[in-house]
Amino acid sequence: MGTTTAEPHLQLLPGCAQYIIDHKLDEYITEQLRITREVKLPLLRFFDSLTEEQILVVGRRTALEFLQAITTNTVKEFVISSRNRWLGDKLELIARNEVVVEDVLLIGLIRTRTFRKFIHSYTTEMNTCLQIVDELDNLTNYINSLYFNALTNIQQDLYKRAQELSKIGNWTWDLHSNKRVWSDELYRIYELEKQLYTPENLADYNHPDDMEIVRREMERSIKTCKPHDFYYRIVLKSGKEKILHAKGEVRTNEEGKPRHLFGTVQDVTVQKQYEKELNEKQYFIQKITDITPSVIIAYNLRMDQFPFINQTLEKQLGYSNKEIDGKGIGFFINLIHPDDLEALTEKYIRIVQAFDQGEDDLEQVIEFKYRILHKNGKYRWFHTYGTIFNKNKNNQIEDVVSVSVDITDEVNAIIELIKKNDELRKSEERYHGMINEVEDYSIILLNKDGIIENWNKGAEKIKGYTAEEALGKNIAIFYTEADQKNNLPAQLLEKAAREGRATSEGWRVRKNETIFWGSVAITALHDKRNNITGFSKVTRDLTERKLAENKMQEYTEHIESKNKRLEQINKELESFSYMASHDLQEPLRKIQAFSNRLVQKEYAVLSDWGKDIFDRIQSSANRMQNLIDALLNFSQINSTPEAFEKADTNKLLKEVISNLNESIEEKKAEITCDPMPVMNVIPFYFQQLLTNMLTNALKYSKTDVAPKIKIAVHVIPGIEIPDQETEPGKHYYCISVTDNGIGFDPQYSHKIFELFQRLHGKSEYPGTGIGLAICKKIMDIHQGFILAESEPGTGSTFNLFFPVE
């Protein structure tokens, strides 16, 4: 029979439990279930058939019963009632024998960890927190002791029943007559009726794997005349197996030869199974003590030795059992923090003396809190619970057992909480001081009815009221008559109460009745129970911004009006350009027609001067026609999004070269080209672009040198394109068209892309001066760039930059 820890006296713990019931019950239940799954409580497997909602219902009921027992100081009755239901096998889902030691330990751990999570939300006062933790630990130890006693009784009861069921049968074997005699008990062991079986055929029930053992042991006894002692298995008619313990001796005749063999057979099936289970339980208990987060130590005072130290000590302090073995209590004394050692030693000596004199209850649990040095050189806080394990015949303490919990994290958390509370207090003081000194914002506090309770300098500056004039007034005094009639102040408070926050902008009224444009944010303030206690109201004077926005709006409307007018003018100009170009061609065609007729009929009779004049008229008319056609092409080039498509530019280039084949052969030109990319282009414009590039290269070639044209392709970052603004990180295909022609002065590298710009005489190189302007417009449509590089006499390079999609 084990001892029971004294019922703890709860002072502060009930208040904390009531707080959890009132405010944190759902969070408590959820956290308890989370920890239960985290530590893998064995009993949890019996709830697999329940839904999550059903598990929470069961958890809520048990948690509420436990917490209410604490609040009413009826923990003892609650635990005894729970224990009796368990011992009476009256639990809903769990049988009495399915509860093991690990369940008791882990349930206590789960309750402690869950409860501790909510202590700091209940109180931030360090001493109160520590006392609540102490009461909680005492309560857990008390509950655990009651359940451990019950478990011990159950195990002892099982052991007694196993002993009562262990029956022994006997047998004799006359080796001379080969007659065998079995007692009735052996037949009972074999579960056979005696009259139906003879001992001779009972050997057939031996387990196939053990027949050789039985035969060998019996033959050895007969041969050596020595006793035998062995275990073997039998298989009953029902298929059930049993384990038997056989013992036997040999009696010899006068000649020393074996005459009789006799012995006993005991059914040890239950015993062996019990031994197996007991070994497993002992191993399990050993593992539990090793994996428990507490350091468990047994200490013999008289021998100054530690009969038992679990592995948790090495895990939590770094010292192995080998390092401690033989060193006694002095090993730990040297590790205790000097500031804690004197008080700890005095208390320890006083308690031991009191126990030795029989003044204290043997079941009393003594507690110590102290710092002890970890092997890594850092101190850790521990909370140790010690009690007497037994006394010697002189009634002196022989052995004590202690359970120590590492509370470093809890102590640090409390210290940190105190530090944070102090910082919070200082922060609040700084915050209120800062709020009061802010002048750019009106920051005021209201009660839940909208009455002003706090006033800062910003409020006085923006609204014109002093604190004495404003305190106690309703915020409606800041609103215009129209807003007051529309009940806007009350509506904003209602919205803030409903949604947590309300904002608005509008004209507000100062004390001197002037108005300003205010941006207002009203925020609801709540207590711990989420009840509204009032509002904060922040106002900013944005009058200058509002006036600027009004001016900007007027300016924007003016610009939009101008843009519409400009669009209309552009449409009219486009219409005029198109119509003018067509109207210009009508008289031009007549000039060309009449001059052609005169040339056909009168050219032969004309003087040389007359022929020259007519040639000049025809030449000018043709140039005029080409110029009008080029202008039409230029004006008609526009971006049409739906015309873009993913195109293989290799095919487009091949068609351009094919169309220019006659000019290429005439000039004996050589054209080489890198592989072209697939790009998003307008195919017709892209071909027109390449046509203009190649035509220019052929047109401006040297008279005595065959043209060599190289088309190269590579990708470059946009930032490397000179004199152009590009998007960060954007890349471009650079298609370079390089020739060995006459070139031009680099000072004209930008001018050549303007309309009607020619760098050479029209008599030397025909053209309208619009081709490169068309190329630039095509590149603009593709959101790209065209740049030219050249030196007179060395040729030119035109770089076409297309964005990489």
C-alpha positions in Angstrom: 0.0 0.0 0.0 1.5 3.4 -1.1 1.3 6.6 0.8 -0.9 9.5 -0.1 0.2 13.1 -0.3 -1.7 15.4 2.1 -4.7 17.2 0.6 -3.4 20.6 -0.5 -4.8 23.9 0.9 -5.9 26.1 -2.0 -6.0 29.8 -1.6 -5.3 31.6 -4.9 -5.9 28.7 -7.3 -9.7 28.8 -7.0 -9.8 32.4 -8.2 -7.7 31.6 -11.2 -9.9 28.5 -12.0 -13.1 30.7 -11.8 -11.4 33.2 -14.2 -10.8 30.4 -16.7 -14.4 29.2 -16.4 -15.8 32.8 -16.9 -13.4 33.9 -19.7 -11.2 31.2 -21.1 -13.1 28.0 -21.0 -13.2 27.3 -24.7 -9.5 28.2 -25.1 -8.7 26.0 -22.1 -10.5 23.0 -23.6 -8.9 23.5 -27.0 -5.4 23.8 -25.4 -6.0 20.8 -23.3 -6.9 18.7 -26.3 -3.9 20.0 -28.2 -1.5 19.0 -25.4 -3.2 15.6 -25.0 -2.5 14.8 -28.6 1.0 16.3 -28.4 2.1 14.0 -25.5 0.2 11.1 -27.1 -1.9 10.1 -24.1 -2.5 6.3 -24.3 -6.1 6.7 -23.2 -6.8 8.9 -26.2 -7.0 5.8 -28.4 -10.4 4.9 -26.8 -11.9 8.1 -28.2 -11.0 7.2 -31.9 -14.6 6.4 -32.6 -15.8 9.9 -31.5 -16.0 13.0 -33.8 -13.9 16.1 -33.0 -17.1 17.8 -31.7 -17.9 14.8 -29.4 -14.4 14.8 -28.1 -14.7 18.5 -27.3 -18.0 17.9 -25.5 -16.4 15.2 -23.3 -13.4 17.5 -22.7 -15.6 20.4 -21.8 -17.5 18.3 -19.3 -14.5 16.8 -17.5 -12.6 20.2 -17.6 -15.5 22.0 -16.1 -16.0 19.4 -13.4 -12.2 19.7 -12.5 -12.2 23.5 -12.5 -15.5 23.8 -10.5 -14.0 21.4 -7.9 -11.0 23.7 -7.6 -13.2 26.8 -7.2 -15.3 25.2 -4.5 -12.3 23.6 -2.8 -13.9 20.2 -3.2 -11.0 18.6 -5.1 -10.7 15.7 -2.7 -14.4 14.7 -3.2 -14.0 15.2 -7.0 -10.9 12.9 -7.2 -12.4 10.3 -4.9 -15.6 10.2 -6.9 -13.6 9.9 -10.2 -11.4 7.2 -8.7 -14.4 5.2 -7.4 -16.0 5.4 -10.9 -12.8 4.0 -12.4 -12.3 1.3 -9.7 -16.0 0.3 -10.1 -15.5 -0.1 -13.8 -18.2 2.6 -14.5 -16.3 4.7 -17.0 -18.1 5.2 -20.3 -15.4 4.2 -22.8 -12.6 2.8 -20.7 -12.3 -0.4 -18.7 -10.7 -0.3 -15.3 -7.6 -2.4 -16.2 -6.9 -0.2 -19.3 -5.6 2.7 -17.2 -1.8 2.5 -16.8 0.8 4.4 -14.9 1.7 6.5 -18.0 -2.0 7.7 -18.2 -1.9 9.0 -14.6 1.5 10.8 -15.1 0.5 12.4 -18.4 -3.0 13.5 -17.3 -1.4 15.3 -14.4 1.2 16.9 -16.9 -1.6 17.9 -19.3 -3.7 19.5 -16.6 -0.6 21.4 -15.2 0.6 22.6 -18.6 -2.9 23.7 -19.7 -3.6 25.5 -16.5 -0.2 27.3 -16.5 -0.9 28.7 -19.9 -3.7 30.9 -18.5 -2.1 32.0 -15.2 -0.4 35.0 -16.8 -3.6 36.3 -18.4 -5.2 36.1 -15.0 -2.5 38.0 -13.1 0.9 39.6 -13.8 2.0 39.9 -10.2 5.0 37.6 -9.8 4.4 36.4 -6.2 0.8 35.6 -7.0 1.9 33.7 -10.2 4.4 31.7 -8.2 2.0 30.8 -5.4 -0.7 29.7 -8.0 2.0 27.5 -9.7 3.0 26.0 -6.3 -0.7 25.2 -5.4 -1.2 23.7 -8.9 1.9 21.5 -8.5 0.8 20.4 -5.0 -2.7 19.6 -6.3 -1.2 17.5 -9.2 1.0 15.6 -6.8 -2.0 14.9 -4.5 -4.2 13.6 -7.3 -1.3 11.5 -8.7 -0.7 9.9 -5.3 -4.4 8.9 -5.0 -4.4 7.2 -8.4 -1.0 5.6 -7.9 -2.2 4.0 -4.7 -5.3 2.7 -6.6 -3.0 1.3 -9.4 -0.8 -0.4 -6.8 -3.9 -2.1 -5.2 -5.1 -3.3 -8.6 -1.7 -4.8 -9.4 -1.5 -6.5 -6.0 -4.9 -7.9 -6.5 -4.1 -9.3 -9.9 -0.9 -10.9 -8.5 -2.9 -12.6 -5.6 -5.4 -14.0 -8.1 -2.6 -15.4 -10.2 -1.1 -17.2 -7.2 -4.4 -18.7 -6.3 -4.9 -20.1 -9.8 -1.4 -21.7 -9.9 -2.1 -25.4 -9.3 0.5 -28.2 -9.4 -0.1 -31.8 -10.5 2.2 -34.8 -9.8 3.1 -38.0 -11.7 5.1 -41.3 -11.3 6.6 -43.6 -13.9 7.5 -47.2 -13.1 10.4 -47.8 -15.5 10.2 -51.6 -15.0 6.5 -52.0 -15.8 6.3 -48.8 -17.9 3.3 -47.8 -15.9 2.5 -44.1 -15.5 0.2 -42.6 -12.9 -1.1 -39.0 -13.2 -2.9 -37.0 -10.5 -6.3 -35.5 -11.2 -4.8 -32.1 -11.2 -2.7 -33.0 -14.3 -5.8 -33.9 -16.2 -7.3 -30.6 -15.1 -4.3 -28.8 -16.5 -4.7 -30.7 -19.8 -8.4 -30.0 -19.6 -9.2 -33.7 -20.2 -11.5 -36.3 -18.6 -9.5 -38.9 -16.8 -11.4 -41.9 -17.8 -11.1 -41.2 -21.5 -7.3 -40.8 -21.6 -4.3 -42.7 -20.3 -1.0 -41.2 -19.3 0.7 -43.0 -22.1 -1.0 -41.0 -24.9 -0.9 -37.6 -23.1 2.6 -36.9 -24.5 0.9 -36.3 -27.8 -0.2 -32.9 -26.6 3.4 -31.6 -26.3 4.1 -28.7 -28.5 5.8 -29.8 -31.8 8.7 -27.5 -31.1 9.2 -28.7 -27.6 8.8 -32.5 -28.1 12.6 -32.8 -28.4 13.2 -30.9 -25.2 10.9 -33.2 -23.2 12.4 -36.3 -24.7 16.0 -35.1 -24.2 15.4 -34.0 -20.6 13.7 -37.3 -19.6 16.3 -39.4 -21.2 19.1 -37.4 -19.5 17.5 -38.0 -16.1 17.1 -41.7 -16.7 20.6 -42.0 -18.0 22.4 -39.9 -15.4 19.9 -40.5 -12.5 19.9 -36.7 -11.9 16.9 -34.5 -11.4 15.4 -32.4 -14.2 13.9 -29.0 -14.2 12.6 -27.4 -17.4 9.7 -25.6 -19.1 7.8 -26.8 -22.1 4.5 -26.1 -24.0 1.5 -28.2 -24.7 -1.3 -27.7 -27.2 -4.7 -28.6 -26.0 -7.5 -30.2 -28.0 -9.1 -26.8 -28.3 -5.9 -25.3 -29.8 -5.0 -23.4 -26.7 -1.4 -23.4 -25.6 -0.1 -23.7 -22.1 3.3 -23.4 -20.5 4.2 -26.1 -18.0 7.0 -26.2 -15.5 8.3 -29.8 -15.1 10.4 -31.0 -12.2 11.4 -34.6 -11.5 13.8 -37.0 -9.8 15.0 -40.6 -10.3 14.9 -43.4 -7.8 17.3 -46.3 -8.3 17.2 -49.9 -7.2 19.8 -51.7 -5.1 22.0 -52.0 -8.1 22.0 -48.2 -8.6 19.9 -48.5 -11.8 16.9 -46.2 -12.3 13.7 -47.8 -11.1 11.1 -45.0 -10.7 10.7 -41.5 -12.1 8.5 -39.1 -10.4 7.9 -35.3 -10.5 5.5 -32.4 -10.7 4.0 -30.3 -13.5 2.8 -26.8 -12.8 0.6 -24.8 -15.1 2.7 -21.6 -15.2 0.9 -20.1 -18.2 -0.7 -17.3 -16.2 2.4 -16.8 -14.1 4.7 -16.5 -17.2 2.2 -14.1 -18.8 2.1 -12.1 -15.6 5.9 -12.1 -15.3 6.1 -10.9 -18.9 3.5 -8.2 -18.2 5.2 -7.3 -14.9 8.6 -7.0 -16.7 7.0 -4.9 -19.4 5.4 -2.7 -16.7 8.7 -2.4 -14.8 10.4 -1.6 -18.0 7.7 0.9 -18.9 7.9 2.5 -15.4 11.6 2.7 -15.8 11.2 4.3 -19.3 8.5 6.7 -17.8 10.9 7.8 -15.1 13.6 8.3 -17.8 11.4 10.3 -20.2 9.5 12.3 -17.6 10.5 16.0 -17.6 11.2 15.8 -13.9 14.5 14.7 -12.2 13.7 11.8 -9.8 16.4 11.0 -7.2 16.4 8.5 -4.3 19.0 9.3 -1.6 20.2 7.3 1.4 21.2 9.7 4.2 23.1 7.1 6.3 25.3 5.9 3.4 25.4 9.2 1.5 24.6 7.4 -1.7 22.1 7.7 -4.6 20.4 4.3 -5.2 18.5 5.7 -8.1 18.8 8.7 -10.4 16.8 8.8 -13.7 18.2 9.8 -17.0 16.4 13.2 -17.0 19.2 14.6 -14.8 21.7 14.1 -17.6 19.2 15.5 -20.1 18.5 18.7 -18.0 21.8 19.3 -16.3 24.3 17.4 -18.4 25.8 15.1 -15.6 25.8 11.4 -16.2 25.2 8.8 -13.4 28.9 7.8 -13.7 30.0 11.3 -12.9 27.8 11.3 -9.7 28.4 7.7 -8.6 30.2 7.6 -5.2 30.4 11.3 -4.7 27.4 11.7 -2.4 25.3 14.8 -1.6 28.4 17.0 -1.7 28.4 16.8 -5.5 25.1 18.6 -5.7 25.9 21.0 -2.9 28.9 22.3 -4.9 26.5 23.0 -7.9 23.9 25.1 -6.0 24.1 28.8 -6.5 26.0 30.5 -3.6 23.1 32.9 -3.0 20.7 29.9 -2.5 22.9 27.5 -0.7 22.8 28.9 2.9 19.0 29.1 3.0 18.6 25.8 1.4 21.0 24.0 3.7 19.4 25.5 6.8 15.9 24.4 5.7 17.2 20.9 4.9 18.9 20.4 8.2 15.9 21.7 10.1 13.5 19.4 8.3 15.7 16.3 8.8 16.1 17.0 12.5 12.3 17.4 12.8 11.7 14.1 11.0 14.3 12.2 13.1 12.6 13.5 16.2 9.2 12.3 14.9 7.7 15.8 14.9 6.5 15.7 11.3 4.1 13.6 9.3 5.9 11.0 7.1 3.7 11.9 4.2 4.6 15.6 4.2 6.1 16.9 1.0 8.9 19.5 1.4 9.6 22.0 -1.3 12.8 23.8 -2.3 13.4 26.4 -5.0 17.0 27.1 -6.0 19.5 27.5 -8.9 21.8 24.8 -9.8 24.8 24.8 -12.2 24.4 23.1 -15.6 27.4 21.3 -17.0 27.6 24.0 -19.7 28.3 26.6 -17.0 24.9 28.2 -16.8 22.5 28.2 -13.8 19.0 26.6 -14.1 16.1 27.2 -11.8 14.6 24.0 -10.2 11.5 23.4 -8.0 12.1 20.2 -5.9 9.5 18.2 -4.0 11.0 15.9 -1.3 9.5 13.3 1.0 10.6 10.4 3.3 10.7 7.0 1.6 11.4 5.0 4.8 13.0 5.1 8.2 15.3 2.6 9.9 14.7 0.6 13.1 15.8 3.6 15.2 13.1 5.7 13.6 15.7 7.8 11.7 15.3 8.8 8.1 17.0 6.2 5.9 15.9 7.2 2.4 14.3 10.2 0.8 12.9 10.7 -2.7 12.8 13.9 -4.5 11.2 15.1 -7.7 12.7 18.2 -9.3 11.1 20.2 -12.1 13.1 22.6 -14.2 11.2 26.0 -13.9 13.8 28.1 -15.6 11.5 29.0 -18.4 8.7 29.9 -16.0 11.0 32.0 -13.8 12.4 33.8 -16.8 8.9 34.3 -18.1 7.8 35.9 -14.9 10.9 38.1 -14.8 10.4 39.0 -18.4 6.7 39.7 -17.6 7.7 42.0 -14.8 10.2 43.7 -17.0 7.6 44.1 -19.8 5.1 45.5 -17.4 7.6 48.1 -16.2 8.4 48.9 -19.8 4.7 49.1 -20.6 4.1 51.4 -17.8 7.0 53.7 -18.9 5.8 53.3 -22.5 2.3 54.4 -21.5 3.7 57.4 -19.7 5.7 58.3 -22.7 2.7 57.7 -24.9 0.4 59.9 -23.0 3.1 62.6 -22.9 3.6 62.3 -26.6 -0.1 62.5 -27.3 -0.4 65.6 -25.3 2.5 67.3 -27.1 1.3 66.4 -30.7 0.2 69.5 -32.5 -0.4 68.3 -36.1 -3.2 65.9 -35.0 -6.3 66.4 -32.8 -6.3 63.3 -30.5 -9.1 63.1 -28.0 -10.8 60.4 -26.0 -14.6 60.1 -25.7 -16.8 58.2 -23.5 -19.3 55.8 -25.1 -21.8 58.7 -25.4 -19.4 60.9 -27.4 -18.5 63.2 -24.5 -14.9 64.6 -24.6 -12.7 63.2 -21.7 -9.2 64.0 -23.0 -7.8 66.9 -25.0 -4.3 67.4 -26.5 -2.4 70.4 -27.9 -3.2 69.4 -31.5 -6.9 69.5 -30.7 -6.5 73.0 -29.3 -4.5 74.2 -32.3 -6.9 72.7 -34.9 -10.3 73.3 -33.3 -9.5 76.5 -31.3 -10.9 75.2 -27.9 -8.8 75.0 -24.8 -9.0 71.8 -22.7 -11.2 73.5 -20.1 -13.6 74.7 -22.8 -13.8 71.3 -24.6 -13.9 68.7 -21.7 -17.4 67.5 -21.0 -18.8 68.7 -24.4 -20.2 66.5 -27.1 -18.3 66.1 -30.3 -21.3 67.5 -32.2 -19.9 71.0 -31.6 -17.3 70.5 -34.3 -19.8 69.7 -37.0 -21.7 72.0 -39.3 -25.4 72.7 -38.8 -26.2 70.5 -41.8 -24.2 67.6 -40.4 -25.8 68.0 -37.0 -29.3 67.9 -38.6 -28.3 64.8 -40.5 -27.2 63.3 -37.2 -23.7 62.6 -38.6 -21.7 62.6 -35.3 -24.0 59.9 -33.8 -23.9 57.9 -37.0 -20.1 57.8 -36.9 -20.1 56.6 -33.3 -22.6 53.9 -34.1 -20.5 52.7 -37.0 -17.3 52.7 -34.9 -19.2 50.7 -32.2 -20.5 48.2 -34.8 -17.5 47.8 -37.0 -14.6 48.9 -34.7 -13.7 51.9 -36.7 -15.3 54.8 -38.7 -13.7 57.3 -40.9 -15.0 60.4 -42.7 -13.8 63.6 -44.4 -15.7 66.9 -44.5 -16.0 70.5 -43.5 -15.7 71.0 -39.7 -16.3 74.0 -37.5 -13.7 75.8 -35.3 -14.5 77.7 -32.1 -14.4 81.0 -34.1 -17.0 79.5 -36.5 -14.5 79.3 -39.4 -14.4 76.0 -41.2 -11.6 73.6 -42.1 -11.5 70.3 -44.0 -11.0 67.5 -41.5 -10.0 63.9 -41.9 -11.5 62.0 -39.0 -10.9 58.4 -37.7 -13.0 57.2 -34.7 -11.9 53.9 -33.1 -14.0 51.9 -30.5 -12.2 51.1 -27.2 -13.0 47.8 -25.4 -12.4 46.3 -22.0 -11.3 42.7 -21.4 -14.8 41.4 -21.8 -15.1 43.2 -25.2 -17.5 45.8 -23.8 -17.2 49.3 -25.4 -15.8 51.7 -22.9 -15.4 54.7 -25.2 -13.8 56.0 -28.4 -10.6 57.6 -29.6 -11.0 60.3 -32.2 -8.1 61.5 -34.4 -8.6 64.5 -36.6 -6.2 66.0 -39.2 -6.6 69.5 -40.8 -6.4 68.8 -44.5 -7.7 72.2 -45.7 -4.7 73.0 -47.8 -4.8 69.6 -49.4 -8.5 70.0 -50.1 -8.1 73.4 -51.7 -5.2 72.0 -53.8 -7.3 69.0 -54.8 -10.1 71.4 -55.8 -7.7 73.4 -57.9 -6.3 70.2 -59.4 -9.8 69.1 -60.2 -10.4 72.3 -62.0 -7.1 72.0 -63.8 -7.8 68.4 -64.8 -11.2 69.3 -66.2 -9.6 72.1 -68.1 -6.9 69.7 -69.5 -9.5 67.2 -70.4 -11.4 69.9 -72.3 -8.2 70.9 -74.1 -7.4 67.2 -74.9 -10.9 66.7 -76.4 -10.4 69.8 -78.5 -6.9 68.6 -79.5 -8.3 65.2 -80.5 -10.9 66.9 -82.6 -8.2 69.1 -84.3 -6.0 66.0 -84.9 -8.9 64.2 -86.5 -9.6 67.2 -88.7 -5.8 67.4 -89.6 -5.8 63.7 -90.5 -8.9 64.2 -92.6 -7.3 67.3 -94.2 -4.0 65.5 -94.8 -5.7 62.5 -96.5 -8.0 64.7 -98.6 -5.3 67.1 -99.5 -3.0 64.3 -100.6 -5.7 62.9 -102.8 -6.8 66.3 -104.2 -3.1 67.1 -105.0 -2.9 64.0 -107.2 -5.7 65.2 -109.5 -4.0 68.3 -111.0 -0.7 66.3 -110.9 -2.1 63.5 -113.0 -3.4 66.1 -115.5 0.1 67.7 -115.7 1.6 64.3 -116.2 -1.0 63.3 -118.9 -0.8 66.6 -120.9 3.0 66.7 -120.7 3.1 63.1 -121.9 0.8 63.9 -124.9 3.0 67.0 -125.8 6.1 64.9 -125.6 4.6 62.2 -127.8 3.3 64.6 -130.5 5.5 67.7 -130.3 8.8 66.5 -128.8 10.5 66.0 -132.2 9.9 69.6 -133.3 10.9 71.1 -130.0 14.2 73.0 -129.7 16.8 71.6 -127.3 15.7 74.2 -124.8 12.1 73.1 -125.1 13.0 69.4 -124.7 15.0 70.2 -121.5 12.0 72.1 -120.1 9.6 69.3 -120.8 12.0 66.7 -119.3 12.2 68.9 -116.1 8.4 69.1 -115.9 8.0 65.3 -116.1 10.8 64.7 -113.6 9.3 67.2 -111.1 5.8 65.7 -111.6 7.2 62.2 -110.9 9.0 63.4 -107.8 5.8 65.1 -106.7 3.9 61.8 -107.2 6.5 59.8 -105.2 6.4 62.4 -102.4 2.6 62.3 -102.2 2.6 58.5 -102.1 5.2 58.5 -99.3 3.2 61.0 -97.3 0.2 58.8 -97.6 2.1 55.8 -96.4 3.5 57.7 -93.5 0.1 59.1 -92.4 -1.6 55.7 -92.7 0.9 53.9 -90.4 -0.9 53.4 -87.1 -0.8 50.9 -84.2 -3.6 48.4 -84.3 -3.3 46.0 -81.3 -5.2 43.2 -82.9 -2.7 43.3 -85.9 0.1 42.1 -83.7 1.0 38.4 -83.8 3.7 35.9 -82.8 5.7 35.7 -86.1 8.8 33.8 -87.3 10.8 36.8 -88.5 13.1 34.4 -90.4 10.2 33.8 -92.9 9.4 37.5 -93.1 13.0 38.4 -93.9 13.2 35.6 -96.5 10.2 37.2 -98.3 11.8 40.7 -98.2 15.0 39.4 -99.7 13.1 37.5 -102.4 11.2 40.7 -103.4 14.5 42.6 -103.6 16.2 39.9 -105.5 16.5 41.9 -108.8 18.2 44.8 -107.1 20.4 42.5 -105.1 21.6 40.7 -108.3 22.0 44.0 -110.1 24.3 45.4 -107.4 25.9 41.9 -106.9 25.2 42.4 -103.2 26.1 39.8 -100.5 23.6 39.5 -97.6 24.4 37.3 -94.5 22.0 37.0 -91.5 21.9 35.5 -88.0 18.9 33.3 -87.1 16.0 35.6 -86.4 13.8 35.3 -83.3 10.0 34.7 -83.0 8.6 38.1 -82.0 5.3 39.8 -81.4 5.1 42.1 -84.4 2.8 43.5 -87.1 4.1 41.4 -90.0 3.3 43.9 -92.8 5.0 46.8 -91.0 8.0 44.5 -90.0 8.6 43.6 -93.7 8.2 47.3 -94.7 10.9 48.1 -92.1 13.3 45.5 -93.4 12.6 46.5 -97.0 13.5 50.1 -96.2 16.7 49.0 -94.3 17.9 46.8 -97.2 16.9 49.3 -99.9 18.9 52.0 -98.2 21.9 49.8 -97.9 21.7 48.9 -101.6 20.9 52.6 -102.7 23.8 54.1 -100.7 26.5 51.6 -101.7 29.8 52.6 -103.3 30.0 52.6 -107.0 33.1 50.5 -107.3 32.5 48.1 -104.4 29.9 45.3 -104.2 27.6 45.8 -101.2 28.0 43.5 -98.2 25.1 43.6 -95.8 25.2 41.8 -92.4 22.1 41.3 -90.3 23.1 40.4 -86.7 20.8 39.5 -83.8 21.4 39.5 -80.0 19.6 40.4 -76.7 20.7 43.3 -74.5 19.4 44.9 -71.3 17.4 48.0 -71.9 19.8 50.1 -69.7 22.5 49.5 -72.3 20.5 51.3 -75.1 22.1 54.8 -75.3 19.9 57.9 -74.8 16.7 55.9 -74.2 14.5 55.5 -71.2 13.5 51.9 -70.6 11.7 49.9 -67.9 14.1 48.5 -65.2 15.0 44.8 -65.9 13.5 44.9 -69.4 15.5 43.3 -72.3 15.4 43.9 -76.0 16.2 42.1 -79.2 18.8 44.1 -81.1 18.6 43.5 -84.9 21.6 45.3 -86.5 21.7 46.0 -90.3 25.3 46.8 -91.2 26.6 47.8 -94.7 29.9 48.8 -96.3 28.4 51.8 -98.2 29.2 55.5 -98.4 28.1 56.2 -94.7 27.3 59.7 -93.4 28.5 62.2 -90.8 27.5 60.9 -87.3 26.2 64.4 -86.3 23.1 63.6 -88.5 22.4 60.2 -86.8 19.2 61.6 -85.2 18.2 64.0 -88.0 17.9 61.4 -90.7 14.7 60.0 -89.1 12.8 63.2 -89.5 10.5 63.9 -92.5 12.1 65.1 -95.7 15.6 64.9 -94.3 18.2 64.1 -97.0 21.9 64.0 -96.6 22.7 63.6 -100.3 21.6 65.4 -103.5 18.5 64.1 -105.2 20.4 63.9 -108.5 22.9 61.5 -106.9 20.6 59.3 -104.9 16.8 59.3 -105.7 14.3 59.3 -102.8 11.7 61.3 -100.9 13.4 61.7 -97.5 10.5 59.9 -95.8 11.7 56.2 -95.7 13.6 56.4 -92.4 10.8 58.5 -90.9 8.5 55.6 -91.7 11.0 53.2 -90.1 11.0 55.2 -86.9 7.2 55.4 -86.8 7.1 51.6 -87.2 9.5 51.1 -84.3 7.4 53.5 -82.2 4.4 51.4 -82.9 6.3 48.3 -81.7 7.4 50.2 -78.6 11.0 49.9 -79.7 13.9 52.2 -80.8 15.9 52.8 -84.0 19.5 54.2 -83.8 22.0 54.8 -86.5 25.8 54.6 -86.4 28.1 55.7 -89.3 31.3 57.2 -90.5 31.7 58.7 -94.0 33.2 56.1 -96.4 33.1 53.2 -93.9 29.4 52.2 -94.1 26.5 52.4 -91.7 24.8 50.4 -89.0 21.1 50.7 -88.1 20.1 49.1 -84.8 16.5 48.0 -84.3 15.5 47.4 -80.7 12.4 45.3 -80.1 11.2 44.5 -76.6 11.5 40.9 -75.4 8.0 39.8 -74.4 
